Amino acid sequence: MKYLHSLFLLCLTLALSFFAEENNHAPKIYIDCNYCDLDYVRSEIKFVNYVIDRKVADVFIMITSETTGSNGQNYTVEFNGQSKFINKNDTLQFATQQDDTDDIVRQKLVKCLKLGLISYISHTSLSEDIIINYNPKTAKEITPDDPWDSWVISLTTHGNMNSQKSYDSYWAFGSVNIKRVTDEWKINTSIYGDYSEENYYSYDENDNMISSGTDSYFLRGQNFYALVVKSIDEHWSAGASGSVSSSTYSNYQYRTSAYPAIEYNIFPYSESNSKELKCLYKAGWTFAKYNETTIYNYNAEGRFNQSLEISMEIKKPWGSIETNLTGSNYFFDIEKNRLDIFSAISLNVVKGLSVSLYGRYSIIHDQLNLPRGERDPEELLLKKNELATQYTFWSSVGISYTFGSIYNNVVNSRF
């Protein structure tokens, strides 16, 4: 039996080696895309070998996307040659519409991948089996009429209910978003409202209700926001934003603000899919009327303030880095300020090993809206009101290590 087992392993090894040898003329590719339907891609594109590690790939493919003015997506597909295709790179793009189904999106992705892979396949023996067809479109299909002139309206609503013997809760949310995005202008307005309620019920030893929702808590908020931005050139843009809001949580009966702003991008905006380094400066006026008198003995106040935001984002085959630093202060008292730092790093360290780090830290000295007086323990526990703090912090870390067979061509959707 021992010899039969060894013989079986030897035959299996030789068979796998023969299979690999038969298919080694097909380029090995690695696709970096967390939201793509890769099972569909593998089922539709069968003239390549899919691997689970970018280090061993002949072609590393990175897919990123940005939201378009019509609430669709503009996808950028970067083909990076490695190994025998070193320095042979290409970049393709395709766009989807807001109402495109998942099936339409994945079909467009497969088409784009096929087009990009042709230049690599043409350098292998597989090129003999490639057939190219052309289906021309009419002029009307190429330049469709747009009766909405780039205006897009989105309506959203959510709600839920949870109930049991001693507790029930309700939550509702609704929003309207209207925007228009062109190369020259960006106009974005939105209005939303939310309401949440929690009720607690008590019973005596005979299971008779002794309180009917007397311990009840609710939160509600509404907000209107408007943004207008004018493109000046490939690096500069200017505009203004404004808002009107109310919030029981933040102690605002209502709050209004208006901020002129200017932004400079070190890199051209046309490269925003792969890298950005932007500086955004805003200065304006905020007026607030409070539900309760604040710790500074104000029922209402208006203040001038300013903020400077520096943000960087880089997406490359080795991973991605995103960092955002924002500082703000009130003009009447520079010590009333806030500093916020956010970073996200995802790195492909070595073969099979990737590391992801996320973190945010805020130094807070500008809570003018805090209500005066002590808070009830129930309010603190349920976070009914915004609480006084000098900092907030959260972090997350993730490590992934993959080893074993480098090939991943098979699609199996059972169970």
C-alpha positions as a Python dict, from the first residue, in 0.01 Angstrom:
ca = {
    (1, 'M'): (0, 0, 0),
    (2, 'K'): (284, 235, 81),
    (3, 'Y'): (428, 194, -270),
    (4, 'L'): (85, 233, -434),
    (5, 'H'): (32, 556, -241),
    (6, 'S'): (372, 690, -354),
    (7, 'L'): (302, 586, -711),
    (8, 'F'): (-33, 765, -702),
    (9, 'L'): (127, 1086, -576),
    (10, 'L'): (395, 1063, -847),
    (11, 'C'): (134, 1022, -1122),
    (12, 'L'): (-71, 1307, -985),
    (13, 'T'): (237, 1533, -974),
    (14, 'L'): (329, 1445, -1333),
    (15, 'A'): (-26, 1509, -1450),
    (16, 'L'): (-38, 1848, -1284),
    (17, 'S'): (303, 1934, -1424),
    (18, 'F'): (186, 1835, -1773),
    (19, 'F'): (-129, 2048, -1734),
    (20, 'A'): (74, 2346, -1620),
    (21, 'E'): (316, 2296, -1907),
    (22, 'E'): (27, 2281, -2154),
    (23, 'N'): (-113, 2609, -2024),
    (24, 'N'): (200, 2805, -1949),
    (25, 'H'): (167, 2998, -2276),
    (26, 'A'): (-144, 3173, -2137),
    (27, 'P'): (-56, 3495, -1951),
    (28, 'K'): (-101, 3483, -1575),
    (29, 'I'): (-313, 3776, -1453),
    (30, 'Y'): (-406, 3917, -1113),
    (31, 'I'): (-709, 4147, -1081),
    (32, 'D'): (-721, 4394, -790),
    (33, 'C'): (-1090, 4479, -744),
    (34, 'N'): (-1290, 4409, -427),
    (35, 'Y'): (-1630, 4498, -574),
    (36, 'C'): (-1604, 4322, -913),
    (37, 'D'): (-1781, 3996, -1000),
    (38, 'L'): (-1463, 3797, -1055),
    (39, 'D'): (-1649, 3467, -1092),
    (40, 'Y'): (-1823, 3612, -1396),
    (41, 'V'): (-1493, 3746, -1532),
    (42, 'R'): (-1330, 3403, -1502),
    (43, 'S'): (-1626, 3236, -1672),
    (44, 'E'): (-1620, 3481, -1965),
    (45, 'I'): (-1244, 3522, -2018),
    (46, 'K'): (-1086, 3179, -2041),
    (47, 'F'): (-774, 3252, -2245),
    (48, 'V'): (-566, 3359, -1941),
    (49, 'N'): (-459, 3199, -1614),
    (50, 'Y'): (-587, 3369, -1298),
    (51, 'V'): (-351, 3375, -1002),
    (52, 'I'): (-407, 3469, -638),
    (53, 'D'): (-83, 3663, -591),
    (54, 'R'): (12, 3971, -790),
    (55, 'K'): (383, 3895, -749),
    (56, 'V'): (366, 3593, -979),
    (57, 'A'): (136, 3754, -1238),
    (58, 'D'): (246, 3846, -1589),
    (59, 'V'): (-16, 4122, -1593),
    (60, 'F'): (-133, 4304, -1281),
    (61, 'I'): (-474, 4468, -1337),
    (62, 'M'): (-596, 4739, -1100),
    (63, 'I'): (-956, 4861, -1127),
    (64, 'T'): (-1074, 5186, -965),
    (65, 'S'): (-1390, 5390, -1005),
    (66, 'E'): (-1525, 5740, -950),
    (67, 'T'): (-1885, 5862, -936),
    (68, 'T'): (-1990, 6056, -1246),
    (69, 'G'): (-2219, 6357, -1261),
    (70, 'S'): (-2514, 6134, -1354),
    (71, 'N'): (-2460, 5908, -1047),
    (72, 'G'): (-2303, 5643, -1265),
    (73, 'Q'): (-1946, 5521, -1236),
    (74, 'N'): (-1636, 5590, -1444),
    (75, 'Y'): (-1406, 5288, -1423),
    (76, 'T'): (-1030, 5304, -1485),
    (77, 'V'): (-861, 4974, -1566),
    (78, 'E'): (-481, 4981, -1543),
    (79, 'F'): (-281, 4699, -1705),
    (80, 'N'): (69, 4669, -1558),
    (81, 'G'): (306, 4429, -1732),
    (82, 'Q'): (533, 4214, -1517),
    (83, 'S'): (774, 3926, -1576),
    (84, 'K'): (789, 3869, -1954),
    (85, 'F'): (569, 4178, -2013),
    (86, 'I'): (771, 4415, -1796),
    (87, 'N'): (718, 4785, -1881),
    (88, 'K'): (430, 4697, -2115),
    (89, 'N'): (150, 4901, -1955),
    (90, 'D'): (-185, 5036, -2067),
    (91, 'T'): (-488, 5218, -1921),
    (92, 'L'): (-849, 5192, -2041),
    (93, 'Q'): (-1170, 5348, -1915),
    (94, 'F'): (-1542, 5282, -1945),
    (95, 'A'): (-1851, 5446, -1792),
    (96, 'T'): (-2176, 5308, -1655),
    (97, 'Q'): (-2513, 5477, -1609),
    (98, 'Q'): (-2702, 5511, -1282),
    (99, 'D'): (-2972, 5266, -1395),
    (100, 'D'): (-2730, 5005, -1534),
    (101, 'T'): (-2793, 4666, -1377),
    (102, 'D'): (-2514, 4462, -1220),
    (103, 'D'): (-2520, 4237, -1527),
    (104, 'I'): (-2466, 4533, -1764),
    (105, 'V'): (-2181, 4661, -1547),
    (106, 'R'): (-1999, 4329, -1545),
    (107, 'Q'): (-2048, 4287, -1921),
    (108, 'K'): (-1884, 4626, -1980),
    (109, 'L'): (-1600, 4528, -1747),
    (110, 'V'): (-1539, 4202, -1932),
    (111, 'K'): (-1534, 4385, -2264),
    (112, 'C'): (-1280, 4636, -2132),
    (113, 'L'): (-1062, 4356, -1990),
    (114, 'K'): (-1067, 4170, -2322),
    (115, 'L'): (-962, 4483, -2511),
    (116, 'G'): (-676, 4547, -2273),
    (117, 'L'): (-553, 4188, -2273),
    (118, 'I'): (-536, 4168, -2654),
    (119, 'S'): (-200, 4348, -2663),
    (120, 'Y'): (-54, 4081, -2430),
    (121, 'I'): (-221, 3783, -2598),
    (122, 'S'): (-88, 3901, -2936),
    (123, 'H'): (264, 3815, -2817),
    (124, 'T'): (173, 3452, -2740),
    (125, 'S'): (69, 3151, -2946),
    (126, 'L'): (-290, 3213, -2833),
    (127, 'S'): (-314, 3496, -3085),
    (128, 'E'): (-382, 3235, -3356),
    (129, 'D'): (-717, 3156, -3191),
    (130, 'I'): (-832, 3518, -3143),
    (131, 'I'): (-1114, 3648, -3366),
    (132, 'I'): (-1189, 4023, -3373),
    (133, 'N'): (-1533, 4154, -3470),
    (134, 'Y'): (-1649, 4513, -3513),
    (135, 'N'): (-2008, 4628, -3461),
    (136, 'P'): (-2029, 4996, -3560),
    (137, 'K'): (-2276, 5226, -3386),
    (138, 'T'): (-2490, 5490, -3554),
    (139, 'A'): (-2412, 5856, -3500),
    (140, 'K'): (-2725, 5886, -3284),
    (141, 'E'): (-2602, 5611, -3052),
    (142, 'I'): (-2259, 5773, -3021),
    (143, 'T'): (-2392, 6120, -2935),
    (144, 'P'): (-2723, 6068, -2749),
    (145, 'D'): (-2952, 6360, -2672),
    (146, 'D'): (-2973, 6462, -2304),
    (147, 'P'): (-3307, 6631, -2225),
    (148, 'W'): (-3204, 6669, -1859),
    (149, 'D'): (-2890, 6872, -1946),
    (150, 'S'): (-2680, 6671, -1693),
    (151, 'W'): (-2922, 6728, -1400),
    (152, 'V'): (-2971, 6422, -1178),
    (153, 'I'): (-3233, 6378, -903),
    (154, 'S'): (-3211, 6101, -641),
    (155, 'L'): (-3483, 6013, -388),
    (156, 'T'): (-3402, 5787, -93),
    (157, 'T'): (-3602, 5658, 201),
    (158, 'H'): (-3534, 5398, 472),
    (159, 'G'): (-3716, 5283, 781),
    (160, 'N'): (-3726, 5005, 1036),
    (161, 'M'): (-3920, 4892, 1343),
    (162, 'N'): (-3819, 4664, 1627),
    (163, 'S'): (-4064, 4547, 1893),
    (164, 'Q'): (-4071, 4313, 2190),
    (165, 'K'): (-4262, 4294, 2517),
    (166, 'S'): (-4065, 4555, 2713),
    (167, 'Y'): (-3915, 4759, 2433),
    (168, 'D'): (-3986, 4900, 2090),
    (169, 'S'): (-3800, 5131, 1855),
    (170, 'Y'): (-3865, 5316, 1531),
    (171, 'W'): (-3633, 5477, 1280),
    (172, 'A'): (-3705, 5662, 956),
    (173, 'F'): (-3486, 5846, 707),
    (174, 'G'): (-3556, 6032, 384),
    (175, 'S'): (-3346, 6241, 147),
    (176, 'V'): (-3358, 6427, -183),
    (177, 'N'): (-3042, 6499, -381),
    (178, 'I'): (-3023, 6721, -689),
    (179, 'K'): (-2695, 6773, -871),
    (180, 'R'): (-2538, 6869, -1199),
    (181, 'V'): (-2176, 6785, -1280),
    (182, 'T'): (-1991, 6900, -1592),
    (183, 'D'): (-1627, 6974, -1668),
    (184, 'E'): (-1685, 7341, -1583),
    (185, 'W'): (-1937, 7331, -1297),
    (186, 'K'): (-2035, 7112, -1004),
    (187, 'I'): (-2370, 7186, -837),
    (188, 'N'): (-2491, 6964, -553),
    (189, 'T'): (-2791, 7020, -324),
    (190, 'S'): (-2940, 6778, -76),
    (191, 'I'): (-3200, 6774, 197),
    (192, 'Y'): (-3256, 6494, 446),
    (193, 'G'): (-3440, 6420, 767),
    (194, 'D'): (-3424, 6140, 1020),
    (195, 'Y'): (-3622, 6039, 1327),
    (196, 'S'): (-3556, 5771, 1587),
    (197, 'E'): (-3755, 5674, 1893),
    (198, 'E'): (-3709, 5420, 2173),
    (199, 'N'): (-3975, 5320, 2429),
    (200, 'Y'): (-3932, 5104, 2740),
    (201, 'Y'): (-4217, 4932, 2929),
    (202, 'S'): (-4231, 4796, 3286),
    (203, 'Y'): (-4448, 4520, 3435),
    (204, 'D'): (-4535, 4411, 3790),
    (205, 'E'): (-4509, 4057, 3928),
    (206, 'N'): (-4851, 3974, 3785),
    (207, 'D'): (-4733, 4074, 3440),
    (208, 'N'): (-4945, 4390, 3441),
    (209, 'M'): (-4797, 4692, 3267),
    (210, 'I'): (-4707, 4961, 3519),
    (211, 'S'): (-4561, 5208, 3270),
    (212, 'S'): (-4664, 5266, 2912),
    (213, 'G'): (-4372, 5414, 2733),
    (214, 'T'): (-4291, 5658, 3014),
    (215, 'D'): (-3921, 5589, 2955),
    (216, 'S'): (-3906, 5718, 2599),
    (217, 'Y'): (-3622, 5876, 2406),
    (218, 'F'): (-3623, 6029, 2063),
    (219, 'L'): (-3377, 6200, 1831),
    (220, 'R'): (-3452, 6394, 1516),
    (221, 'G'): (-3251, 6595, 1269),
    (222, 'Q'): (-3291, 6774, 938),
    (223, 'N'): (-3033, 6923, 706),
    (224, 'F'): (-3022, 7119, 381),
    (225, 'Y'): (-2687, 7147, 205),
    (226, 'A'): (-2581, 7323, -114),
    (227, 'L'): (-2246, 7329, -299),
    (228, 'V'): (-2139, 7521, -610),
    (229, 'V'): (-1787, 7475, -754),
    (230, 'K'): (-1634, 7635, -1065),
    (231, 'S'): (-1339, 7470, -1240),
    (232, 'I'): (-1069, 7730, -1307),
    (233, 'D'): (-803, 7508, -1463),
    (234, 'E'): (-645, 7164, -1415),
    (235, 'H'): (-527, 7256, -1063),
    (236, 'W'): (-754, 7533, -926),
    (237, 'S'): (-1123, 7545, -839),
    (238, 'A'): (-1336, 7787, -637),
    (239, 'G'): (-1689, 7797, -503),
    (240, 'A'): (-1906, 7811, -194),
    (241, 'S'): (-2114, 7587, 30),
    (242, 'G'): (-2399, 7653, 269),
    (243, 'S'): (-2629, 7461, 500),
    (244, 'V'): (-2934, 7488, 726),
    (245, 'S'): (-2983, 7217, 986),
    (246, 'S'): (-3142, 7121, 1317),
    (247, 'S'): (-3053, 6842, 1560),
    (248, 'T'): (-3182, 6741, 1902),
    (249, 'Y'): (-2863, 6539, 1953),
    (250, 'S'): (-2633, 6840, 1893),
    (251, 'N'): (-2863, 7090, 2073),
    (252, 'Y'): (-2944, 7291, 1760),
    (253, 'Q'): (-3291, 7435, 1717),
    (254, 'Y'): (-3147, 7550, 1388),
    (255, 'R'): (-2801, 7624, 1252),
    (256, 'T'): (-2707, 7809, 932),
    (257, 'S'): (-2367, 7848, 766),
    (258, 'A'): (-2211, 7986, 448),
    (259, 'Y'): (-1852, 7921, 335),
    (260, 'P'): (-1670, 8055, 28),
    (261, 'A'): (-1384, 7817, -57),
    (262, 'I'): (-1087, 7768, -287),
    (263, 'E'): (-901, 7445, -367),
    (264, 'Y'): (-565, 7363, -525),
    (265, 'N'): (-468, 7017, -646),
    (266, 'I'): (-94, 6951, -689),
    (267, 'F'): (-174, 6690, -952),
    (268, 'P'): (-408, 6755, -1245),
    (269, 'Y'): (-771, 6671, -1166),
    (270, 'S'): (-767, 6439, -1469),
    (271, 'E'): (-539, 6205, -1269),
    (272, 'S'): (-772, 6190, -967),
    (273, 'N'): (-846, 5820, -1027),
    (274, 'S'): (-487, 5731, -928),
    (275, 'K'): (-348, 6022, -722),
    (276, 'E'): (-458, 6344, -552),
    (277, 'L'): (-292, 6600, -326),
    (278, 'K'): (-537, 6880, -250),
    (279, 'C'): (-547, 7187, -26),
    (280, 'L'): (-894, 7326, 52),
    (281, 'Y'): (-942, 7654, 242),
    (282, 'K'): (-1284, 7770, 366),
    (283, 'A'): (-1385, 8076, 569),
    (284, 'G'): (-1735, 8185, 657),
    (285, 'W'): (-2013, 8260, 904),
    (286, 'T'): (-2216, 8027, 1126),
    (287, 'F'): (-2525, 8123, 1325),
    (288, 'A'): (-2687, 7886, 1575),
    (289, 'K'): (-2999, 7897, 1792),
    (290, 'Y'): (-2989, 7633, 2064),
    (291, 'N'): (-3256, 7412, 2218),
    (292, 'E'): (-3100, 7457, 2562),
    (293, 'T'): (-2872, 7727, 2704),
    (294, 'T'): (-2509, 7632, 2640),
    (295, 'I'): (-2223, 7597, 2886),
    (296, 'Y'): (-2114, 7946, 2771),
    (297, 'N'): (-2460, 8088, 2861),
    (298, 'Y'): (-2573, 8147, 2502),
    (299, 'N'): (-2918, 8075, 2365),
    (300, 'A'): (-2806, 8191, 2020),
    (301, 'E'): (-2480, 8315, 1865),
    (302, 'G'): (-2313, 8390, 1533),
    (303, 'R'): (-1943, 8332, 1470),
    (304, 'F'): (-1686, 8362, 1190),
    (305, 'N'): (-1464, 8057, 1146),
    (306, 'Q'): (-1218, 7902, 901),
    (307, 'S'): (-1074, 7563, 808),
    (308, 'L'): (-784, 7424, 607),
    (309, 'E'): (-796, 7069, 475),
    (310, 'I'): (-502, 6884, 318),
    (311, 'S'): (-585, 6548, 164),
    (312, 'M'): (-376, 6293, -24),
    (313, 'E'): (-478, 5974, -199),
    (314, 'I'): (-257, 5739, -401),
    (315, 'K'): (-366, 5415, -570),
    (316, 'K'): (-89, 5199, -712),
    (317, 'P'): (-28, 4828, -782),
    (318, 'W'): (157, 4796, -450),
    (319, 'G'): (-145, 4924, -257),
    (320, 'S'): (-313, 5250, -163),
    (321, 'I'): (-261, 5535, 83),
    (322, 'E'): (-517, 5794, 192),
    (323, 'T'): (-449, 6071, 445),
    (324, 'N'): (-663, 6366, 544),
    (325, 'L'): (-563, 6648, 781),
    (326, 'T'): (-819, 6916, 873),
    (327, 'G'): (-777, 7208, 1111),
    (328, 'S'): (-1038, 7470, 1201),
    (329, 'N'): (-1091, 7751, 1450),
    (330, 'Y'): (-1322, 8038, 1539),
    (331, 'F'): (-1192, 8390, 1476),
    (332, 'F'): (-1323, 8534, 1806),
    (333, 'D'): (-1112, 8286, 2007),
    (334, 'I'): (-832, 8092, 1838),
    (335, 'E'): (-834, 7842, 2125),
    (336, 'K'): (-1176, 7727, 2011),
    (337, 'N'): (-1035, 7490, 1749),
    (338, 'R'): (-1035, 7136, 1618),
    (339, 'L'): (-775, 6913, 1449),
    (340, 'D'): (-873, 6593, 1270),
    (341, 'I'): (-636, 6335, 1122),
    (342, 'F'): (-750, 6033, 920),
    (343, 'S'): (-531, 5774, 749),
    (344, 'A'): (-592, 5451, 561),
    (345, 'I'): (-310, 5234, 428),
    (346, 'S'): (-337, 4909, 234),
    (347, 'L'): (-6, 4750, 132),
    (348, 'N'): (89, 4435, -56),
    (349, 'V'): (400, 4368, 153),
    (350, 'V'): (543, 4044, 13),
    (351, 'K'): (413, 3751, -185),
    (352, 'G'): (74, 3658, -39),
    (353, 'L'): (88, 3906, 250),
    (354, 'S'): (-118, 4227, 264),
    (355, 'V'): (-169, 4469, 554),
    (356, 'S'): (-448, 4725, 603),
    (357, 'L'): (-440, 5003, 865),
    (358, 'Y'): (-709, 5260, 941),
    (359, 'G'): (-718, 5532, 1206),
    (360, 'R'): (-876, 5864, 1299),
    (361, 'Y'): (-777, 6101, 1579),
    (362, 'S'): (-950, 6428, 1662),
    (363, 'I'): (-847, 6699, 1909),
    (364, 'I'): (-1163, 6889, 2002),
    (365, 'H'): (-1185, 7233, 2166),
    (366, 'D'): (-1478, 7391, 1981),
    (367, 'Q'): (-1796, 7244, 2131),
    (368, 'L'): (-1986, 7572, 2165),
    (369, 'N'): (-2317, 7386, 2142),
    (370, 'L'): (-2298, 7175, 2460),
    (371, 'P'): (-2603, 7228, 2686),
    (372, 'R'): (-2552, 7360, 3038),
    (373, 'G'): (-2620, 7139, 3339),
    (374, 'E'): (-2567, 6777, 3436),
    (375, 'R'): (-2688, 6499, 3209),
    (376, 'D'): (-2905, 6216, 3338),
    (377, 'P'): (-2733, 5873, 3353),
    (378, 'E'): (-2988, 5739, 3103),
    (379, 'E'): (-2901, 6017, 2859),
    (380, 'L'): (-2530, 5937, 2891),
    (381, 'L'): (-2592, 5566, 2843),
    (382, 'L'): (-2818, 5610, 2542),
    (383, 'K'): (-2607, 5893, 2394),
    (384, 'K'): (-2916, 6110, 2367),
    (385, 'N'): (-2701, 6425, 2359),
    (386, 'E'): (-2356, 6512, 2230),
    (387, 'L'): (-2108, 6470, 2514),
    (388, 'A'): (-1818, 6693, 2614),
    (389, 'T'): (-1477, 6559, 2507),
    (390, 'Q'): (-1131, 6681, 2421),
    (391, 'Y'): (-1051, 6399, 2179),
    (392, 'T'): (-1190, 6103, 1988),
    (393, 'F'): (-994, 5810, 1850),
    (394, 'W'): (-1059, 5488, 1662),
    (395, 'S'): (-837, 5248, 1473),
    (396, 'S'): (-852, 4923, 1280),
    (397, 'V'): (-589, 4680, 1153),
    (398, 'G'): (-617, 4384, 919),
    (399, 'I'): (-364, 4128, 797),
    (400, 'S'): (-419, 3880, 515),
    (401, 'Y'): (-183, 3601, 413),
    (402, 'T'): (-253, 3361, 127),
    (403, 'F'): (-46, 3062, 19),
    (404, 'G'): (-89, 2744, -177),
    (405, 'S'): (-178, 2703, -544),
    (406, 'I'): (-128, 3025, -736),
    (407, 'Y'): (-396, 2940, -994),
    (408, 'N'): (-762, 3032, -951),
    (409, 'N'): (-930, 2964, -1287),
    (410, 'V'): (-1217, 2746, -1165),
    (411, 'V'): (-1566, 2887, -1100),
    (412, 'N'): (-1781, 2680, -863),
    (413, 'S'): (-2096, 2843, -720),
    (414, 'R'): (-2238, 2538, -540),
    (415, 'F'): (-2393, 2616, -201),
}
